[in-house]
Amino acid sequence: MLVEQVDVQKMSPEKVARAIVAGMERNHFEICIGLVRLLRWSLRIMPGLVDLVMKRYPIRLADLDQLYPHDQR
């Protein structure tokens, strides 16, 4: 399944590139962009809750096709 086929909000390539370049300029080893920053923060503050939510509500790539149907062309 390709990312283009999933109907979720995506960041533009330009925005991703800007975030990567900014992180590299600051000599960051790990560069988190978009909602990944929220996940990283949440894991620091409340790792048990994040683990519980991820285990209780797993979303596999195979499930995304059912959650977000798209045209089969």
C-alpha positions as CSV (number, residue, x, y, z in Angstrom):
1,M,0.0,0.0,0.0
2,L,1.4,3.4,-0.9
3,V,1.2,6.5,1.3
4,E,-0.7,8.3,-1.5
5,Q,-3.5,5.8,-1.2
6,V,-4.1,6.5,2.5
7,D,-6.6,9.3,3.2
8,V,-4.8,11.0,6.1
9,Q,-3.2,14.4,6.5
10,K,0.3,14.5,5.2
11,M,3.1,17.0,5.4
12,S,4.4,18.6,2.2
13,P,7.8,17.5,1.0
14,E,9.0,21.1,1.4
15,K,7.9,21.3,5.0
16,V,9.6,18.0,5.8
17,A,12.8,19.1,4.0
18,R,12.8,22.4,6.0
19,A,12.5,20.5,9.3
20,I,15.3,18.1,8.4
21,V,17.6,20.9,7.3
22,A,16.8,22.9,10.5
23,G,17.6,19.8,12.6
24,M,20.8,19.1,10.8
25,E,21.9,22.8,11.2
26,R,21.4,22.4,15.0
27,N,23.4,19.1,14.9
28,H,20.4,17.1,16.2
29,F,21.0,13.4,16.0
30,E,17.3,12.6,15.9
31,I,14.8,14.8,14.0
32,C,11.1,14.4,14.9
33,I,8.6,16.2,12.7
34,G,4.9,16.5,12.7
35,L,2.9,14.4,15.2
36,V,6.0,12.4,16.0
37,R,7.1,15.2,18.2
38,L,3.9,14.8,20.3
39,L,4.4,11.1,20.5
40,R,8.0,11.6,21.7
41,W,6.9,14.1,24.3
42,S,4.1,11.8,25.5
43,L,6.5,8.9,25.8
44,R,8.7,11.0,28.1
45,I,5.9,12.2,30.3
46,M,3.6,9.2,30.4
47,P,5.2,6.1,28.8
48,G,2.8,3.7,30.5
49,L,-0.3,5.4,29.1
50,V,1.1,5.6,25.6
51,D,2.1,1.9,25.7
52,L,-1.4,1.0,26.9
53,V,-3.1,3.0,24.1
54,M,-0.8,1.6,21.4
55,K,-1.5,-2.0,22.6
56,R,-5.2,-1.5,23.0
57,Y,-5.8,0.4,19.7
58,P,-3.2,-0.9,17.3
59,I,-3.5,0.2,13.7
60,R,-1.7,-2.0,11.2
61,L,-1.0,-0.9,7.6
62,A,-3.4,-3.6,6.5
63,D,-6.2,-2.1,8.6
64,L,-5.7,1.4,7.1
65,D,-7.2,0.2,3.8
66,Q,-10.4,-0.6,5.6
67,L,-10.4,2.5,7.7
68,Y,-9.6,4.8,4.8
69,P,-11.0,3.2,1.6
70,H,-9.7,4.6,-1.7
71,D,-10.3,4.1,-5.4
72,Q,-8.8,1.0,-6.9
73,R,-7.6,2.2,-10.3
